[in-house]
């Protein structure tokens, strides 16, 4: 398990994947693609909350994005029967940053997730991305990220 070894090398322990909080499923695999529902930034079992540019700094936004990425990987592992080596490519991240109207560094905040995907998956972790500002996210989360992943057959 090369990806598991990389996670260990980076000191990352995957949490249990978050259960859905509404009427949806965490992930859907279709035609070699894995679509992962938006994930919130859990740290020590609690959602990081607040808006970047108000109660949260850019560094807090990056940390929240990284926490979302860790949860995305946990969802990948669950959806792929525990085999993260089936991940062929991180195709796209959709990053939503709860921020004030005058905060314009959403791409830099999103780098917390993008940098982690590349650190874990190498070149296969390089992806397309959108990073946008929103006025509020579920549970007052600082960041929410969804993901599209190309996967190998089981």
Secondary structure, 3 states (H helix, E strand, C coil): CHHHHHHHHCCCCCCCCCCCCCCCCCEEEECCEEEEEEEECEECCEECECCECCCECHHHHHHHHHHHHHHHHHHHHHHCCCCHHHEEEEEEEEEEEEECCCCCCHHHHHHHHHHHHHHHHHHHHCCEEEEEEECCCHHHECEEEEEEEEECCC
